[in-house]
Amino acid sequence: MAITWTEDLSVGVDLIDEQHKLWFEKANQLYKAGQEGRAKEFIIELFDFLDDYTKQHFKDEEAYMEKIKYPQIDAQKKAHASFIEELAKLKKDYNESGGNIVLIINANKMILNWLTQHIRNMDKKIGEYARTL
């Protein structure tokens, strides 16, 4: 499932928005790789990218929330930790399955669903709060 980052997903904080855009780009690359029959090769690269990039993004986002004294930071940290656990489980399941294509499809859906829902339901509130300062 391909999805494009659109302005309605903007948090209104440049660093966060730019990092989110890159996430969407990588997820779309996985989708395209699947269509071209290259998903098995690409998913290892994607898991490695997501592992590093997700941790850095969450660190940056949480530092920003601390800087502005965002009142819902604990809920954000909990959601971030949960996503990191889900990614680790997906990577483990993928490695144990030997590259099951269904798992690749599910990974793509999970990443895109989490991203869009998390941005719309949680991250946009960071921008809304920041604009009140």
Secondary structure, DSSP 4 states (H G I P E B T S, - for coil): ------GGG--S-HHHHHHHHHHHHHHHHHHHHHHTT-HHHHHHHHHHHHHHHHHHHHHHHHHHHHHTT-TTHHHHHHHHHHHHHHHHHHHHHHHHHTS-HHHHHHHHHHHHHHHHHHIIIIIHHHHHHHHT-
